[in-house]
Amino acid sequence: EIYTLSLHDALPICNICKATPKEINNLDLIATKAVDTDLCKYGMSSLHAWIRFMECILHISYRLELRTWIEKNENKILMEAKKREVQECFKRQTGLLIDIVKQGHGTTNDGNTARRFFADSATSASITGVDENLIRRFSVILETLSSGFPINAHKFKEFADQTIHVYIELYYWYYMPASVHKILVHGKDIIKNFGLIPIGKLSEEASESRNKDFRRYRQHH
């Protein structure tokens, strides 16, 4: 049989515990892996976390009928049809342009789109078919990381662990992206590494907001 992997599916391993995509949903195996806590000093991207979590939900949605992480060639038509249906529903019901490739640079998936996606978990769940409780839990985690307030690392870990079990119970067949795994599994260690500095204060959102200016400066000197 011939299989194809999309760019999204070519997932990297977790740089903290070295879990591979095929290992990442095996919680017993993950618990035995050595964790390189020294890498926690690099923090996490709270802005891009919104985008990665949204894309995780979207890619589960596209595969709900297939219930497989690997996309077989003969099922590609079904997945593309589901993707178009989801895109059209979001545009019609919320005005959001979801997962559309932009000519020259990236896609329409940005921080503002992701925030609106998670702000109305009921609508997002209705359109994607993904469990509303999972979407709401993702939203709570993302809001917490972006809040700019000190986070209770132990309570964060407890909530994240519960969220992982919800994910595995419902979507064990879709390997959790490494970016999502890093926050849910290693978020506590990353938060504790920065001590008194809230992780939300280290967001790259301010610098990202200037990208349009940098682009204009390059184009028009």
Disulfide bonds with the S-S distance in Angstrom:
none
